Amino acid sequence: MRIIEEAEVLKKMISLIEKKTSGDTYSFAKRLGFSRSKLYNLIDEFKNYGVEIKYNKKQKYFYFATECKVEIITPVKISVK
């Protein structure tokens, strides 16, 4: 179930960034349930895909610096017969 949980966290992360309601780094990491260092690692991973995430120091939120639409599609389908 870890894969599904991680996909849900990424969806929440993207939603908070799109809405510009992430807050500062400490609050954002806490809302997502992990450390600030993991948050920065995820931001770096997004950068590897060409998605730049920046931080607005004055208003304290993260935002997408590149024009993009980020969508996380859970690659797991569970069917019960």
Backbone as CSV, one residue per row, in Angstrom:
resi,resn,N_x,N_y,N_z,CA_x,CA_y,CA_z,C_x,C_y,C_z
1,MET,0.810,-1.208,0.000,0.000,0.000,0.000,0.850,1.268,0.000
2,ARG,2.110,1.154,0.198,2.995,2.323,0.264,2.952,3.147,-1.021
3,ILE,2.860,2.508,-2.165,2.832,3.215,-3.445,1.618,4.132,-3.521
4,ILE,0.479,3.623,-3.131,-0.753,4.418,-3.170,-0.656,5.588,-2.200
5,GLU,-0.131,5.339,-1.011,0.020,6.408,-0.016,0.939,7.509,-0.534
6,GLU,2.048,7.135,-1.154,2.979,8.129,-1.679,2.352,8.934,-2.810
7,ALA,1.573,8.281,-3.660,0.886,8.994,-4.741,-0.095,10.004,-4.163
8,GLU,-0.788,9.634,-3.088,-1.735,10.548,-2.453,-1.025,11.753,-1.850
9,VAL,0.140,11.532,-1.261,0.923,12.636,-0.694,1.368,13.577,-1.813
10,LEU,1.820,13.026,-2.938,2.228,13.860,-4.070,1.046,14.660,-4.607
11,LYS,-0.127,14.055,-4.661,-1.325,14.779,-5.110,-1.626,15.948,-4.169
12,LYS,-1.509,15.702,-2.862,-1.745,16.762,-1.875,-0.710,17.868,-2.031
13,MET,0.543,17.482,-2.230,1.627,18.450,-2.419,1.338,19.348,-3.615
14,ILE,0.971,18.749,-4.726,0.677,19.504,-5.944,-0.513,20.434,-5.732
15,SER,-1.531,19.933,-5.075,-2.718,20.750,-4.808,-2.379,21.983,-3.975
16,LEU,-1.594,21.800,-2.919,-1.212,22.927,-2.063,-0.346,23.935,-2.811
17,ILE,0.515,23.446,-3.696,1.356,24.346,-4.489,0.489,25.117,-5.482
18,GLU,-0.417,24.429,-6.166,-1.289,25.102,-7.144,-2.156,26.167,-6.497
19,LYS,-2.638,25.885,-5.288,-3.496,26.840,-4.570,-2.696,27.927,-3.854
20,LYS,-1.360,27.754,-3.833,-0.459,28.668,-3.122,-0.809,28.754,-1.637
21,THR,-1.090,27.581,-1.064,-1.442,27.491,0.354,-0.508,26.551,1.114
22,SER,0.696,26.377,0.588,1.637,25.433,1.202,2.186,25.923,2.532
23,GLY,2.364,27.219,2.693,2.986,27.759,3.893,4.494,27.662,3.798
24,ASP,5.166,27.910,4.920,6.627,27.842,4.926,7.099,26.389,4.844
25,THR,8.413,26.204,4.749,8.953,24.856,4.545,8.609,23.912,5.693
26,TYR,8.690,24.408,6.910,8.380,23.557,8.067,6.911,23.131,8.046
27,SER,6.007,24.092,7.848,4.571,23.797,7.839,4.202,22.868,6.688
28,PHE,4.781,23.134,5.532,4.486,22.341,4.339,4.909,20.888,4.548
29,ALA,6.125,20.686,5.022,6.619,19.326,5.269,5.757,18.622,6.316
30,LYS,5.390,19.345,7.354,4.566,18.765,8.422,3.195,18.357,7.882
31,ARG,2.588,19.192,7.052,1.278,18.874,6.469,1.334,17.634,5.593
32,LEU,2.488,17.418,4.976,2.649,16.253,4.109,3.113,15.015,4.878
33,GLY,3.563,15.221,6.110,3.927,14.104,6.962,5.363,13.634,6.843
34,PHE,6.264,14.536,6.458,7.668,14.164,6.428,8.570,15.353,6.724
35,SER,9.886,15.120,6.680,10.867,16.141,7.061,11.064,17.180,5.953
36,ARG,11.673,18.289,6.346,11.990,19.334,5.364,12.988,18.824,4.331
37,SER,13.929,17.985,4.758,14.915,17.466,3.799,14.235,16.596,2.739
38,LYS,13.239,15.799,3.143,12.506,14.999,2.153,11.717,15.918,1.215
39,LEU,11.168,16.996,1.760,10.451,17.966,0.930,11.373,18.510,-0.149
40,TYR,12.571,18.916,0.250,13.521,19.449,-0.728,13.968,18.385,-1.728
41,ASN,14.071,17.142,-1.288,14.406,16.059,-2.220,13.310,15.881,-3.273
42,LEU,12.057,15.962,-2.853,10.945,15.857,-3.804,10.937,17.028,-4.780
43,ILE,11.206,18.221,-4.274,11.272,19.397,-5.140,12.379,19.212,-6.179
44,ASP,13.512,18.661,-5.766,14.600,18.375,-6.705,14.194,17.319,-7.731
45,GLU,13.419,16.317,-7.301,12.948,15.301,-8.243,12.056,15.922,-9.305
46,PHE,11.180,16.829,-8.896,10.318,17.512,-9.861,11.171,18.283,-10.868
47,LYS,12.247,18.878,-10.384,13.157,19.629,-11.251,13.737,18.718,-12.345
48,ASN,14.004,17.458,-11.998,14.510,16.493,-12.977,13.511,16.241,-14.106
49,TYR,12.232,16.477,-13.848,11.190,16.312,-14.867,10.863,17.628,-15.571
50,GLY,11.635,18.672,-15.276,11.418,19.954,-15.929,10.409,20.854,-15.236
51,VAL,10.010,20.484,-14.022,9.043,21.274,-13.253,9.809,22.024,-12.169
52,GLU,9.823,23.346,-12.288,10.551,24.150,-11.313,9.589,24.670,-10.251
53,ILE,9.917,24.372,-9.001,9.118,24.822,-7.862,9.957,25.832,-7.089
54,LYS,9.388,27.009,-6.884,10.092,28.069,-6.148,9.304,28.452,-4.910
55,TYR,9.959,29.246,-4.068,9.359,29.670,-2.810,9.258,31.192,-2.771
56,ASN,8.089,31.704,-2.433,7.871,33.131,-2.256,8.120,33.449,-0.783
57,LYS,9.261,34.070,-0.508,9.652,34.341,0.880,8.724,35.341,1.559
58,LYS,8.268,36.318,0.801,7.437,37.373,1.377,6.074,36.836,1.817
59,GLN,5.437,36.048,0.947,4.101,35.548,1.259,4.102,34.112,1.786
60,LYS,5.270,33.495,1.838,5.486,32.175,2.424,4.630,31.080,1.791
61,TYR,4.892,30.821,0.524,4.261,29.683,-0.142,5.132,29.235,-1.313
62,PHE,4.970,27.971,-1.685,5.646,27.430,-2.858,4.744,27.613,-4.062
63,TYR,5.359,27.716,-5.241,4.582,27.856,-6.472,5.359,27.241,-7.627
64,PHE,4.619,26.903,-8.684,5.254,26.379,-9.893,5.792,27.554,-10.694
65,ALA,7.112,27.566,-10.923,7.749,28.655,-11.657,7.661,28.424,-13.161
66,THR,7.405,27.197,-13.555,7.257,26.885,-14.976,5.773,26.689,-15.282
67,GLU,5.382,27.085,-16.454,4.001,26.880,-16.896,3.819,25.385,-17.128
68,CYS,3.016,24.757,-16.282,2.858,23.315,-16.400,1.564,22.860,-15.746
69,LYS,1.206,21.658,-16.067,0.093,20.985,-15.398,0.651,19.663,-14.902
70,VAL,0.781,19.528,-13.605,1.332,18.322,-13.008,0.164,17.455,-12.548
71,GLU,0.193,16.204,-12.975,-0.870,15.281,-12.625,-0.245,13.959,-12.196
72,ILE,-0.647,13.483,-11.055,-0.173,12.199,-10.550,-1.299,11.197,-10.761
73,ILE,-1.028,10.173,-11.534,-2.009,9.126,-11.785,-1.514,7.865,-11.088
74,THR,-2.297,7.373,-10.191,-1.899,6.182,-9.447,-1.858,4.982,-10.396
75,PRO,-0.677,4.346,-10.504,-0.519,3.252,-11.457,-0.990,1.891,-10.951
76,VAL,-1.789,1.879,-9.890,-2.207,0.614,-9.311,-3.715,0.492,-9.408
77,LYS,-4.147,-0.634,-9.871,-5.593,-0.911,-9.930,-5.816,-2.199,-9.170
78,ILE,-6.740,-2.159,-8.232,-7.048,-3.331,-7.430,-8.457,-3.775,-7.778
79,SER,-8.566,-5.001,-8.225,-9.899,-5.518,-8.528,-10.106,-6.818,-7.763
80,VAL,-11.307,-6.975,-7.238,-11.660,-8.158,-6.466,-12.770,-8.881,-7.208
81,LYS,-12.568,-10.180,-7.398,-13.590,-10.966,-8.108,-14.391,-11.776,-7.152
